[in-house]
Every structure is written in structure tokens, then in C-alpha cells.
């Protein structure tokens, strides 16, 4: 019964919001269509402005992976991962997640495909995907698009949040699913 209710709520949540927000704006006297068009125009301009930063980030990630630097880093950190209860197979995901959401998704998909979604590795990869962010991507693209050049503290806190999310994922998956 509860699962059926949750399923129905999740099925209708987005259509409800897509109807309710414009109607609420209209009732408040906001020119909904004109506001939408202005926002879309600003979004397009932002997308064009971030293209150089995005290309630079994707090239850097490609060089990092193709040069073998990622493999070397994984081999170096693997003993530490074993000590904290994480299988070495998820280490490339832990390394890639702060760099690229697409790259991390590809690695997570591969891990789930090889080990299965019900495996400890599959569950840990899924939890890591939801518990960490693409810190370098955010800093490069979003900060770069608005001209922020001094982001030392944001980088430190972003990476600290990624490490916290990784450790929390490992802890929770070991607690819930065991290795």
C-alpha cells in the first residue's frame, strides 16, 4: 500500500509542478511566457560562455586517463582503500567522480555491469555516485563562466565534501550490506 502511494506521488510530482508553477505565476500577474523566454535566452548565453571551460576540462580528463596517470594513482591508493573496507575496483570511480560526472557514470555503469546491481561493489558504486559531486567540473565550468578566479577555499571544501561522501558511502554500505 505505502509503495503504491509513493509510486503514484513520484509519478505525478513533476507534472504537478510543471502545471502549478506557471499557474501560480499567472495568478500573481507575472508574464509567464515572456519570463520563460528571457530565462531560456540567458541560459543559452551561459551555455555558450561555458563552452571553452567545458572543452578544457574534458581535454584535461582525457589526458589524465590516456596518459596512465589515473592507473598509477589507483595503484598507489589501493592499499589505503583496502584498509577502510572498500574494494579496489571502486577506486577509479572515487578518483573520476570529482573530475567528470559522465566519466564517473561510465565507470559506475561498467562496475554494475560486471559485478551486478545487487553486489556490494554495485551498491557501493551507486551510493558513491549519489554521495559525491563533480567538484573540478563545477569549479571549472560554473566558476569560470562567471569570472571567479580565486576559488582556493571552494576547491578545498569541495574535495573535503567528496572525501566525506566517499567515506560515508563506504561506511554505510559496509554497515548495510557487508562486504
Secondary structure, 3 states (H helix, E strand, C coil): CHHHHHHHHHHHHHHHHHHHHHHHHHHCCCCHHHHHHHHHHHHHHHHHHHHHHHHHHHHHHHHHHHCCHHHHHHHHHHHHHHHCCCCHHHHHHHHHHCCCHHHHHHHHHHHHHHHCCCCHHHHHHHHHHHHCCCHHHHHHHHHHHCCCCCCHHHHHHHHHHHHHHHHHHHHHHHHHHCC
